[in-house]
Structures are given as C-alpha cells and as structure tokens.
C-alpha cells in the first residue's frame, strides 16, 4: 500500500467518525441553509475518500451504498433525539454529496489510480 493510499484510508476513518459525531451532537444556531452545505460537503468528502480508498468497483459501489444508508440512518436517529430534528432536505443534501463525489471521481479515476500506484 502506498503512503498516499494509507493517508486516504486514515482520513476516511477520521471523516466517518466526525460525520457520525456531528450528526448526533447538539447544534447551535446556523445560517439558513448553511447546514445543507455542511451535509453536502461531509458526505461528498466521505464518499470521495471511499472511492479513493477502495480499488475494486464492487467495493466502491458498496461503500457508496453505505454512505447513502448512513446519511438516511443518521437523519432517522436525529428525529429520535430531543436536541435534533430529522430533515428530508438534509437527507437529500447527504445523497447529493455522494453523487457529486462520484461525478467528480469518475473522469479522474485513472489519474488517481496512477498517483496511488495502482496502474
């Protein structure tokens, strides 16, 4: 495993922990709509790091499915917490972040694999 791939996998774990923690902690006041940007960026980063970290297309696809399920699950859990609210718009922002990561990654995949020493 190359050093860059190792770093990507460590970052993937860190982002996963931060996304779960941030999804369940109490929130303060935010600017209208700014939390949607945070959802989009968090799940985009998580999905992007997953696409970089996994080599096999099947594993990449499974991780994208995991990201979508995680985004939905976190929103459902938020609806059960006294200090959080479930939002369909947040769930959509999560899914759009995953989709954006795929759209950005796909045309760059060979270049990324070359940098990671996979080709």
Sine and cosine of phi, psi and omega as CSV:
sin_phi,cos_phi,sin_psi,cos_psi,sin_omega,cos_omega
0.00,0.00,0.73,-0.68,0.00,-1.00
-0.97,0.25,0.30,-0.96,-0.01,-1.00
-0.89,0.46,-0.65,0.76,0.01,-1.00
-0.90,0.43,-0.64,0.76,0.03,-1.00
-0.91,0.40,-0.64,0.77,0.06,-1.00
-0.87,0.50,-0.71,0.71,0.03,-1.00
-0.89,0.46,-0.68,0.74,0.02,-1.00
-0.87,0.49,-0.64,0.77,-0.01,-1.00
-0.94,0.33,-0.60,0.80,0.08,-1.00
-0.91,0.42,-0.71,0.70,0.04,-1.00
-0.88,0.48,-0.62,0.79,0.04,-1.00
-0.85,0.52,-0.72,0.69,0.02,-1.00
-0.90,0.43,-0.66,0.75,0.01,-1.00
-0.89,0.45,-0.74,0.67,-0.01,-1.00
-0.89,0.45,-0.64,0.77,0.03,-1.00
-0.86,0.51,-0.72,0.69,0.01,-1.00
-0.90,0.44,-0.69,0.72,-0.01,-1.00
-0.91,0.42,-0.66,0.75,0.01,-1.00
-0.88,0.47,-0.71,0.70,0.00,-1.00
-0.91,0.42,-0.72,0.70,0.00,-1.00
-0.87,0.48,-0.75,0.66,-0.04,-1.00
-0.91,0.42,-0.50,0.87,0.01,-1.00
-0.94,0.33,-0.43,0.90,-0.11,-0.99
-0.95,-0.31,-0.21,0.98,-0.02,-1.00
-0.98,0.17,0.31,-0.95,0.07,-1.00
-0.93,0.37,0.58,-0.82,0.00,-1.00
-0.92,-0.39,0.40,-0.92,0.08,-1.00
-0.99,-0.15,-0.26,-0.96,0.05,-1.00
-0.95,0.30,0.66,-0.75,0.04,-1.00
-0.77,-0.64,0.36,-0.93,0.10,-0.99
-0.92,0.39,0.56,-0.83,-0.02,-1.00
-0.83,0.56,0.82,-0.57,0.05,-1.00
1.00,0.07,-0.27,0.96,-0.06,-1.00
-0.92,0.40,-0.48,0.88,0.03,-1.00
-0.93,0.36,-0.46,0.89,0.06,-1.00
-0.92,0.40,-0.62,0.78,0.06,-1.00
-0.90,0.45,-0.67,0.75,0.02,-1.00
-0.89,0.45,-0.68,0.74,0.04,-1.00
-0.88,0.48,-0.75,0.66,-0.01,-1.00
-0.85,0.53,-0.74,0.67,-0.04,-1.00
-0.93,0.36,-0.65,0.76,-0.02,-1.00
-0.89,0.45,-0.75,0.66,-0.02,-1.00
-0.97,0.25,-0.46,0.89,0.12,-0.99
-0.91,0.41,-0.69,0.72,0.03,-1.00
-0.91,0.42,-0.69,0.72,0.01,-1.00
-0.87,0.49,-0.75,0.66,-0.01,-1.00
-0.91,0.41,-0.67,0.74,0.00,-1.00
-0.88,0.48,-0.69,0.73,0.04,-1.00
-0.92,0.40,-0.55,0.84,0.07,-1.00
-0.92,0.40,-0.66,0.75,0.03,-1.00
-0.90,0.44,-0.58,0.81,0.03,-1.00
-0.96,0.27,-0.63,0.78,-0.13,-0.99
-0.96,0.27,-0.53,0.85,-0.03,-1.00
-0.99,-0.16,0.60,-0.80,-0.06,-1.00
-1.00,-0.09,-0.72,0.70,-0.08,-1.00
-0.97,0.25,0.68,-0.73,0.03,-1.00
-0.83,0.56,-0.61,0.79,0.01,-1.00
-0.88,0.47,-0.68,0.73,0.01,-1.00
-0.92,0.38,-0.61,0.79,0.06,-1.00
-0.88,0.48,-0.73,0.68,-0.01,-1.00
-0.89,0.45,-0.68,0.74,0.02,-1.00
-0.90,0.44,-0.61,0.79,0.02,-1.00
-0.94,0.34,-0.57,0.82,0.07,-1.00
-0.90,0.44,-0.65,0.76,0.07,-1.00
-0.89,0.46,-0.67,0.74,0.06,-1.00
-0.84,0.54,-0.70,0.71,0.00,-1.00
-0.87,0.49,-0.68,0.73,0.02,-1.00
-0.90,0.43,-0.69,0.73,0.02,-1.00
-0.91,0.41,-0.66,0.75,0.03,-1.00
-0.87,0.49,-0.71,0.70,0.01,-1.00
-0.86,0.51,-0.67,0.74,0.04,-1.00
-0.93,0.36,-0.68,0.74,-0.01,-1.00
-0.89,0.45,-0.68,0.73,0.01,-1.00
-0.89,0.46,-0.63,0.78,0.03,-1.00
-0.92,0.40,-0.66,0.75,0.04,-1.00
-0.89,0.45,-0.69,0.73,0.04,-1.00
-0.89,0.46,-0.62,0.79,0.02,-1.00
-0.87,0.49,-0.57,0.82,0.03,-1.00
-0.91,0.40,-0.31,0.95,0.01,-1.00
-0.99,-0.12,-0.12,0.99,0.00,-1.00
-1.00,-0.05,0.61,-0.79,-0.04,-1.00
-0.93,0.36,-0.40,0.91,-0.07,-1.00
-0.97,-0.22,0.13,0.99,-0.01,-1.00
-0.73,-0.68,0.27,-0.96,0.01,-1.00
-0.73,-0.68,0.67,-0.74,0.07,-1.00
-0.97,0.24,0.63,-0.77,0.04,-1.00
-0.66,-0.75,0.81,-0.59,0.06,-1.00
-0.90,0.44,-0.54,0.84,0.02,-1.00
-0.93,0.38,-0.55,0.83,0.08,-1.00
-0.92,0.39,-0.65,0.76,0.03,-1.00
-0.89,0.46,-0.64,0.77,0.05,-1.00
-0.90,0.43,-0.67,0.74,0.03,-1.00
-0.89,0.46,-0.63,0.78,0.07,-1.00
-0.87,0.50,-0.76,0.65,-0.04,-1.00
-0.90,0.43,-0.63,0.78,0.03,-1.00
-0.92,0.40,-0.54,0.84,0.09,-1.00
-0.89,0.45,-0.67,0.74,0.04,-1.00
-0.90,0.43,-0.72,0.70,0.01,-1.00
-0.88,0.48,-0.67,0.74,0.02,-1.00
-0.88,0.47,-0.65,0.76,0.03,-1.00
-0.88,0.48,-0.67,0.74,0.02,-1.00
-0.90,0.44,-0.70,0.71,-0.03,-1.00
-0.89,0.45,-0.62,0.79,0.01,-1.00
-0.97,0.26,-0.66,0.75,-0.07,-1.00
-0.93,0.38,-0.69,0.73,-0.19,-0.98
-0.79,0.61,-0.79,0.61,-0.02,-1.00
-0.95,0.32,-0.28,0.96,-0.04,-1.00
-0.98,-0.18,-0.01,1.00,-0.17,-0.98
-0.85,0.52,-0.65,0.76,-0.02,-1.00
-0.93,0.36,-0.64,0.77,0.04,-1.00
-0.90,0.45,-0.68,0.73,0.03,-1.00
-0.89,0.45,-0.70,0.71,0.03,-1.00
-0.87,0.49,-0.62,0.78,0.02,-1.00
-0.90,0.43,-0.70,0.71,0.02,-1.00
-0.88,0.47,-0.61,0.79,-0.02,-1.00
-0.99,0.16,-0.05,1.00,0.02,-1.00
0.97,0.23,0.44,0.90,-0.04,-1.00
-1.00,0.01,-0.21,0.98,-0.03,-1.00
-0.91,-0.41,0.00,0.00,0.00,0.00
